[in-house]
Amino acid sequence: MEFDLAAYLNQPLCIGGKTIPKRLVFAPMTYLGHTAFRELLSGFGGFGLLFSEMCSAKTIPTENRHVSAFFKWRDEELPLLVCQILGSEPGRMAEAARRIEAEGFFGVDVNFGCANSIICRRSCGAAVLKAPDVAGAIVERIRKAVSVPVLVKFRTGWQDRPEAAVALARRFEEAGADAVTFHPRVAPDRRARPPRWEYIGLVKQALKIPVFGNGDVFDPDACRRMIRMTGCDGVALGRIAVARPWVFAEWTGGATPGPEIFHATAKMLLGLMARHFDERAAARRYRKFTLYFAANFSFGHTLYSRVQNAGSLAQIAAAVDAFFASPPDLAAAPNMNFFQ
Ligand SMILES: Cc1cc2nc3c(=O)[nH]c(=O)nc-3n(C[C@H](O)[C@H](O)[C@H](O)COP(=O)(O)O)c2cc1C
């Protein structure tokens, strides 16, 4: 019998005593998953949780949300918004988590997945996985500091050894994590090789807490396959959600978008970004968005280069309108040249 994806994704899921309405969530995406983009996602709906961009644990305790580039949100999104933190010192991570709880976020997510060399040189992100004791201590301190759900996002580690990933996952659970998101790639592999979904199944079997699978889910069929192969409790979408912000609504059965949605969405996001950011920051982030959005089209590089060359938001708007002046051909699958 055909696996009913929408029925599966529409089931609520309990995470540390709180319930999310659906099992498809938006993965943390720096420079992409900002508050303007999340407002766009909220308009479409269909997700169970949203994650913020990664925020430095060092700065969170004193950060002013109204001027911060990353620690920024709309109050309406807080019930389903998790704030992701980055850091290496258990005490500082716990202090950041306390502020996140006080602000009213759904929960706090610990970034043990970022393999960016600048971040890893500071012993943060995936670098923490080299010291499982430190990783465990961070989760434990955060657990003791807050009563909201504590989540962990991690990858396989620095060697392609599934037993090590399972051992890390167990450690996070023992330290008090309420859920994990697992991206089964080694660091520093930046998505060059396919993720090892079978490792998600091993992590799932080893844990009692919910496991979100993540990595290279770009269409409903892949989502179905990941769930069936691994038994994961939910799926976290990254790049495809940036390219097609309506995917959550579409895959959970709440929307059947037509081709006009691409132009309308591109313009809507531009308007939201102009409201939430100053011109320079908005243009910079919109250019980054265009990299992933352009993957939808056979001639996406035309859109991409027009937007990269546009200086102001008005010029970006004109570039977007010019690209859609005649209906663009949709690519059968996202163009991976843009998706790296
Ligand atoms: C541009 C970009 C920014 C990202 N930023 C973060 C981040 O801040 N925190 C994090 O845990 N993962 C981050 N990731 C990783 C994603 O959350 C996700 O694990 C990865 O893209 C694989 O999922 P996908 O195949 O659905 O895109 C980022 C990925 C990309 C491409």
The ligand as an SDF file (V2000), in Angstrom:
LIG
                    3D

 31 33  0  0  0  0  0  0  0  0999 V2000
   23.5110   28.1960    3.5670 C   0  0  0  0  0  0  0  0  0  0  0  0
   23.3380   27.2140    4.6860 C   0  0  0  0  0  0  0  0  0  0  0  0
   23.3130   27.6470    6.0010 C   0  0  0  0  0  0  0  0  0  0  0  0
   23.1700   26.7290    7.0570 C   0  0  0  0  0  0  0  0  0  0  0  0
   23.1390   27.1830    8.3380 N   0  0  0  0  0  0  0  0  0  0  0  0
   23.0190   26.2990    9.3770 C   0  0  0  0  0  0  0  0  0  0  0  0
   22.9610   26.7410   10.7240 C   0  0  0  0  0  0  0  0  0  0  0  0
   23.0270   27.9340   11.0200 O   0  0  0  0  0  0  0  0  0  0  0  0
   22.8390   25.8030   11.6910 N   0  0  0  0  0  0  0  0  0  0  0  0
   22.7510   24.4650   11.4180 C   0  0  0  0  0  0  0  0  0  0  0  0
   22.6470   23.6620   12.3370 O   0  0  0  0  0  0  0  0  0  0  0  0
   22.7950   24.0190   10.1430 N   0  0  0  0  0  0  0  0  0  0  0  0
   22.9110   24.9030    9.1260 C   0  0  0  0  0  0  0  0  0  0  0  0
   22.9210   24.4500    7.8370 N   0  0  0  0  0  0  0  0  0  0  0  0
   22.7100   23.0120    7.5710 C   0  0  0  0  0  0  0  0  0  0  0  0
   21.2240   22.7290    7.3140 C   0  0  0  0  0  0  0  0  0  0  0  0
   20.4500   22.9490    8.4790 O   0  0  0  0  0  0  0  0  0  0  0  0
   21.0020   21.2860    6.8350 C   0  0  0  0  0  0  0  0  0  0  0  0
   21.5290   20.4170    7.7990 O   0  0  0  0  0  0  0  0  0  0  0  0
   21.6950   21.0010    5.4970 C   0  0  0  0  0  0  0  0  0  0  0  0
   21.4190   22.0320    4.5560 O   0  0  0  0  0  0  0  0  0  0  0  0
   21.2020   19.6650    4.9230 C   0  0  0  0  0  0  0  0  0  0  0  0
   19.7900   19.6910    4.7590 O   0  0  0  0  0  0  0  0  0  0  0  0
   19.1240   19.8870    3.2820 P   0  0  0  0  0  0  0  0  0  0  0  0
   19.7210   18.8210    2.4080 O   0  0  0  0  0  0  0  0  0  0  0  0
   17.6560   19.7220    3.5190 O   0  0  0  0  0  0  0  0  0  0  0  0
   19.4940   21.2600    2.8080 O   0  0  0  0  0  0  0  0  0  0  0  0
   23.0550   25.3520    6.7730 C   0  0  0  0  0  0  0  0  0  0  0  0
   23.0660   24.9230    5.4450 C   0  0  0  0  0  0  0  0  0  0  0  0
   23.1910   25.8280    4.4070 C   0  0  0  0  0  0  0  0  0  0  0  0
   23.1800   25.3310    2.9850 C   0  0  0  0  0  0  0  0  0  0  0  0
  1  2  1  0
  2  3  1  0
  2 30  2  0
  3  4  2  0
  4  5  1  0
  4 28  1  0
  5  6  2  0
  6  7  1  0
  6 13  1  0
  7  8  2  0
  7  9  1  0
  9 10  1  0
 10 11  2  0
 10 12  1  0
 12 13  2  0
 13 14  1  0
 14 15  1  0
 14 28  1  0
 15 16  1  0
 16 17  1  0
 16 18  1  0
 18 19  1  0
 18 20  1  0
 20 21  1  0
 20 22  1  0
 22 23  1  0
 23 24  1  0
 24 25  2  0
 24 26  1  0
 24 27  1  0
 28 29  2  0
 29 30  1  0
 30 31  1  0
M  END
$$$$
